[in-house]
Amino acid sequence: MNRNPLIPFVLIMVFGIGLVSFLSAIGLNDLNEAENGSEEVVVLEPEERYQQSCISCHGQNFEGGAGPSLLGVGERYSNEEIQDILLNGKEGGMPAGLVPQEELEPFVEWLSSLE
């Protein structure tokens, strides 16, 4: 009844190598798809982007909270200044890059129109 103690370790090693090879092949396939641009870019409407990225700080009704109120922001800032804030953020907590470049112009126009 003397079994070879190396067999379970060899089986685990073979299984691990197979798993790593399989996952690497999947990753390479995903990388090729990303390089070929096969992934579709989803562009959201300004209201949807606000719900996804901004509502937690600026409030459900744009009234402010952790961030300032956005009501009348078009009167306080020009469209270029709003775009700069969205791209680069602002000291005090506004992070940069919450609105993708594809959505920036419609989002700035929508924000400027809030009253």
N, C-alpha and C positions, 0 to 999 in steps of 0.2 A: 504494500500500500504506500509505496514511496513515489509521490508525484513530482514532476519537474516544476519547481516554483517559478521558472522563467516564462512559462507559457502564457499566463494571464498578462504579464507585462508586455510580451511580444504582441499579443492580440490587441491590447490597448494602443500600442505604438502604431500598428498597422491601421487600425481604425482612425486614429488621430491624423496620420499622414493622408489617408483617403479623404477625411473631412476637410482638412486644410486645402487640399488640391481642388476639391469640389467648390468650396467657397471662393477660392481664388479665381476659378473659371467664371463663376457668376459675377464677381467683381469686375473682371476684365470686360465681360460683355456689357455691363452697365457703363463702364468707362467709355467704351467704344460708342455706345448710344449717345452719351452726353457730348462727346467730341463731334459726332456727326449732326448734332442739333436735333435729334429726334424727340427730345423732350419738349413739350408744348409749354409756352409761357402763358400763364393765366393773368390777364389784366382785369383788375376789379374796378367797379364803379367807385367814385369818390366816397359815397355813403357807406359802401361795403368796406372800403379800406379804413375809413374812420372807425367803423364798428370793430374791425379786426385789430387795429394798431393804436388808436388814439383815445377811445372811450374811457379807458381805465384811468387816465390822468385828466382829461378835459371834460368828462361828464357826459351823460346820456343826452342832455339838451344843450351841450356846448357851454354850460355855465361855469365850468372850471371845477377844480377839486385839488388834486396834487399839482396840476398845471393850471395856468391862467385860463380865464374865459376866452372862448374863441368868437364870441358874439362881437361884431364890429371890427374884427381883425383887419379887414380890408381898408378900414378908415385909419388904422394905426400904422399899417405897414404897406409898402408898395408890393406889387406882385413879385418883383425881383427879390425884395427882402424876405418875403414869405418863402420863396423858392430856396434862398440861401439858408434859411433856418431849417427847412426840411432836409436839405442836403447835408449840412454841416452841423446841425444841432445848435444848442444854445446853452451857455453856462446856466447852471441852476437846475438842470435835470432833463432838458430836452435832448434825447439821443439823436444821433445822425442816422440817416438812411432808412427811416421807417417807411418811406414811400419810394417804390422803385422808380427808376428813371422813366419808364414807359408810361407811368401814371401821373407823373409830376405836374405837367401843364393843366390837365383837367382838374386835378386835385387843388392846385393853387387857385384856379378860377372859381371853383366851388367854395373854397374857404373864404375867398374875398367877398363872395356874395352873401355870406351869413350875416344876418341882422338880429 
